[in-house]
Amino acid sequence: MNDITVVPVPARVEPADVVFALGPDAVIASDSPGVGALLASALRAATGLALPIVEGGSEAAIALRLGGDFGGDFGDEGYELVVGAEGVVVRARTEAGLFYGVQTLLQLLPAANGPWTVPGGRIVDAPRFGYRGAMLDVSRHFFGVEVVERFIEAISRYKMNVLHLHLSDDQGWRIAIEKWPELATVGGASQVGGGAGGCFSQAEYTRIVEFAAARFVTVVPEIDMPGHTNAALHAYPELNADGVAPAAYTGVDVGFSTLAVGKDVTYDFVRDVLTEVAALTPGPYLHIGGDEAQSTTTEDYLAFLDRVQPIVGELGKTVVGWHQIGPARTVPGRVAQYWGHGPAPDEDVLAAVAQGDRMLLSPADRVYLDMKYTRETPIGLDWAGLVTTRTAYEWDPDRLIPGAAVLGIEAPLWTETVATTADIDLLTFPRLPAVAELAWSPQASREWDGFRTRLAAHGPRWTAQGIGFHPDPEVF
């Protein structure tokens, strides 16, 4: 295990001079049927072995066990993985911990073609942050269920546990609301560049949530407001201050739209939408956006948040908003998501910290996956600068905002220039594993030279999984 290429790097690795070989008679014993099935599916596809799942099975080649004391305070997501000549045991206190141990085990096996051996030793591991996320913007360009599930699969392999779905924006509305049906049929029928757009039915959204949950990924839905609302304003004229619907928008400008903050119908709309989304979403968070509301006066903006934030609490959820919500009166547990860039946080961020908000860190010049790698990158933006894999990796979240209580890290992928799964792959890899290690591994265990060596070994894995990636010259 001295030369393991696991990403994120585990907290503790104790190598042993043995090797386990996965043979044709191997079986899997699992205390978690779901995690056992996921492991079996992955291994069967790669190896062609039968790998039946058995009950009990103390002699199983691979055993996934719940419970036991493996030393230290490793919380609900920690795990122990022990590899001996006769087999592998993954032990954890929860099914999530078992799942993360399985991801490590899969990375200890070859990318493809065998021989199917695992280096011996012991790994004891647990995450640095409880929130380790990626965001997919399905509003600028719409992506269907299969694409979203593919993205979930990719992030979960690197122990990321949150998918933030940006479900509404000027260019399109992406989740059906029964009480406001034209959000889907009218507001969903556009996207950047004038394509057909699209919208998830509530059944499709539920399928995404369930697929994510099986991989211990929590979905955080975002309904952005009071700005970034042209699609909703286009669908329902009464949400506009003048009662006149704007045309559908297919460009990429921001800051020009706003809900009619002074109308009661606006709050009927907000309550109805959030109520339906909350009912479909078992996770603890509802994201209400709040960014780039330049067309809303400061007075109206603060009044709007004073009315909307309590609605989230009444629905049993915790408010998340972009860091511009900082000056508004906070509510219990509120999370402010920082997306700024540059050397110092702005007054909105400082206001959030002063009110005791937890901070979710998404600095645009570090972890925005839609930024170009280089000037030559064929897609992406560069308003926050160029973001190489090394740029995404080499920073310390605890030092970014003085005095902040850091909830975790999230890497957003905005899709103004992203129209295909190949585009998603190019901008996501290899930077997403860099962010994953930042969020999971102890700061003291992270250093660039070791990371890039481990990461380079993942290129063949991505190729075997059908994932395209940017051949960053600092890595490959």
C-alpha positions, 0 to 999 in steps of 0.5 A, a space after each residue: 500500500 505504499 504506492 497506492 493511488 487512492 483519491 482522496 488520500 486516506 487519513 492513515 495507511 499501514 502497508 503490509 507485505 501481502 497481496 490479495 487475489 480476487 479469484 473465480 470462487 470469491 463471494 461478497 458478504 455484506 451487512 448492507 444489501 445496497 452497498 453490497 449490490 453496488 460493489 458486486 455490480 462494479 466488480 462483475 462488470 470489470 472482472 467478469 466474475 460471478 461474485 455472489 452475495 451471501 449472508 453471514 459469510 465469515 470466510 467471504 473473500 470480501 466482507 462489508 461489516 457494520 459496527 465495531 471499534 477501529 480506533 479514533 473518532 471517525 464519525 458516521 462516515 469513517 471506515 476501516 479497510 483491511 486487506 490480507 492474503 485471504 480476503 478484504 474486510 471493510 468495517 464502518 459504523 454506518 452504511 455511508 462509511 461502508 460505501 466510502 470504504 468500497 470506493 477506496 477498495 475499487 481504487 486499489 484494484 486495477 483500472 481494467 484487465 486485471 490481474 485482480 489483486 489488492 495490495 495488503 495493509 490497513 486503511 483507517 479513514 474519515 472526512 475532514 468536512 461533512 459537506 462535500 459537494 458539486 453543483 450541476 446547472 441544468 438551467 442554462 442548458 438542460 440535462 436529462 435524468 441519465 446525464 444527472 445520474 452519470 454525474 452523481 455516479 462520477 462524484 460519488 466515486 470520490 466520496 462527494 456526498 452532495 449534489 446541488 441542482 440549480 433548477 431555475 434561472 433566466 434561461 429555463 425552469 427545470 422542475 414541474 410544480 403542480 400548482 404552477 404548471 406553466 413553469 414547466 410547459 412555458 418556463 422550461 421550453 428554452 435554454 442558452 442558444 435557443 434550444 428546446 430546453 426541458 423540465 424534470 417531471 416530479 417523478 423524474 426528480 424523485 428518481 434522481 433523488 433516489 439514485 443519489 441516496 443509494 450512493 449516499 449523495 444528498 440532493 440540494 435543490 436550488 430555486 434562485 430568487 428574487 433575481 435569475 427569474 426570467 423563465 418564471 416571469 415569462 411563464 406567469 405575467 402576474 409575477 412581474 411588477 407591471 403584469 407583463 411577461 418578458 420574452 423567453 431569454 436565451 442569452 447569458 447576461 445576468 442581473 436584469 430580472 426580478 420577482 415583484 417583491 411588493 405583490 402578495 402573489 409573489 409569496 404565494 408563488 414562492 410558498 407553493 414552489 418551495 412546498 412542493 420541492 421540499 416534499 420531494 426532497 428528503 435532504 435538510 437543505 433548500 437553496 434559495 439563490 439570492 445572487 446577482 439581484 441587481 434589478 431588486 433594490 436593497 430595501 426590497 431585497 432585504 424585505 423579500 428575504 425576511 419573508 422567504 427565509 422563514 418559509 423554508 424553516 416552516 417546511 422543516 428545511 435549512 436555508 442555503 443562499 449565495 453569500 449575497 444573503 449575508 446582510 439579511 437577518 439570519 435564520 437558525 442554521 443558515 448557510 451562506 455559499 461563498 462564490 467570490 474571488 480575489 484576496 479578501 471577502 466582501 461586506 456581504 460575506 463578512 455580514 454572514 460571518 458576523 451573524 454566525 452563518 455557516 459558510 459553504 466555500 465555492 471560491 470562483 477562482 479555485 473551484 468553479 468548474 466552468 472556468 477555463 483551464 488555459 486560454 486555449 480551453 475550447 469551452 468555459 469562462 474566464 471572468 474569475 481567472 484560469 483554474 488549473 487542477 493545481 489551482 483547484 487543489 492548493 489552498 486551505 479552506 480554513 484560511 479563506 475567510 477569517 472567523 468563518 465556520 466552514 460547513 464544507 466545499 462545493 465545486 459548481 459547474 455552470 453551463 452557459 458554455 456546456 451543452 453535452 456530456 463530453 463538455 461536462 467531462 472536460 471541465 469536471 475532470 481532473 479538477 473534481 477529484 482535486 476538490 474532493 481531496 480538499 474536502 475529504 483529506 486532512 490538510 496535513 496529508 495533502 501535498 501537490 506532488 503526491 496528489 498529481 502522481 496519484 491522480 495521473 493513475 486515474 486517467 486510465 480509470 476514466 477512459 475505462 469508464 467512458 469519461 473524457 478529461 482535460 489532459 492537464 500537462 501538470 498531471 499527465 
